[in-house]
Amino acid sequence: MPVARLRPAHALGRWLLLGTGWLAAALAALGALLPLLPTTPFALLAAGCFARSSPRCHRWLLATPLLGPVLADWQAGRGVPLAAKCVALALLWPSIGLTATLTVPVAGVRWLLLAVAAAVTVFLLRLPTAPARRR
């Protein structure tokens, strides 16, 4: 399923989408390194913004080795690879658990962190799973 190539009606809209895309791409790159910051939602946001504002930036994002294959699968309607889901959950729960128990003194905030982790887990598990790639 190809991404709709919609152009904003005004130049300001294009620049806002482009800026949001770059911010989301930077956060996705940080999310690949930091366990508490998600990668996939920011990568999908960047791809959507770039698809509507800059075909050149969109092609660049799809060509990156880290995010490109996952985004291509998503945009083709194949879903998210099972390995990406497993890695996300394997990093999410220990990091949230350690953060909640070791650094957060307020019980309500601990429960909020656990609720966010549970919501992210449900979101990831509900995403379609892409078939395994053949090498």
N, C-alpha and C positions, 0 to 999 in steps of 0.2 A: 504494500500500500504506500504509494509515494506521498511525501509531505506536500501539503498544499502550499504553493508559492504565492502567498498573499502579500501584497505590498501595502504598507500604510499609506493613507491618503496624503499625509503631510510629511515634510522632511523632518519635523520635530519628532513625529512618531517613529520614524526610521532610526533616528539617533537615539531615542529612548530605548528602543528594542535592541539596538547594537550595544549600547552601554550595559543594559541588563544582561545581554548575552555574555559579554566579556566578564562581568562580575560573577555570573553564574559559572562560567568556565573556570575562573580562578578559584572559586569555592569548591568546585568539583575536583580540581587538582589538589587542593589542600585536603579535601575529604579522602583522597586516595592515600594520604600520608597520616592523617590524624583520625584515630578511631572514633571519636565522638561526633565528627562532622560527616554527614552522609554524602556520598558521591553521586549516586544514580539520580536523585531528584534534580540536583543542580545541573548535571550533564543533560538531562532531558529538557530542562528549562533553557539551557544555552542553545541546544539544537533547535528548539522551537523558535527562539528569538532570532537566531541566525538565519533560519529558513525563511523568515518573513522580512528580514532586513538586509542580509548580505549573503548572496550565494557563495561568494569567495570564502567568507569565514565559515559558512556551513560545510563546504568541501574540506576546509582545513580541519575542522573538528572531527569529521568523519574519517579523515586520514590519520588521526593520531592513533598510535598503537594501543594505548591504554583504553580509550573510550570509544574509538571508531567501530570495532566489531560489535560491541554491545548496542551502540546507538543504531547501527545498520540493521541489526536483528529487530530492534524495537520498531524502527520506522517501517520495516517490511512486514510488520504484524506478526513476527515470530515469537516475540516476548523476550524475557530476560533469561540468560543461561542459568542452569541449576547451580553451577559453580559460583556464579556471582551472588546468588541468593544465599548459598551456604557460607561464603566468606563474609558477607554482610552480617548475617546472624551470629556467626562465630566471633566477630569483632564487637558487635553491638552489645550483646548481653554481658560479657565480662567487663567491658569498659563502663557500661551503665551501672552494673552491680558494684564494681570497685568505687566508682565515683559516689554512688548513693551511700555506701557504707563507710567509706574512709574520709570523705571530704565535706559531706553535707550534714550539718548539725540539726537542721530542722526536719522533723518527721514528715510534715506536709510536702516539702520540696522533694524528699526522697520518694514519696508516693507518686508525685507528679513525674519525676524522672522515670520511674517504673511504668507509669501509664503511657508515657511517650514511647518507651521501648516496646511496650505491648502493641501500641497502635502501629508503629513502624513494622513490627513483625507481621501483624495481620495484613498490612498493605503489601509487604513483600510476598507473602504466601498467596495472596489473591491475584498477583500478577501472573499472566500466562508464562509458562516455562518454555523457553526456546529449545528445539531439539539439539542434541549434541552435534558439534561440528566434526566433520571428518577431516582428517589430516592428509 
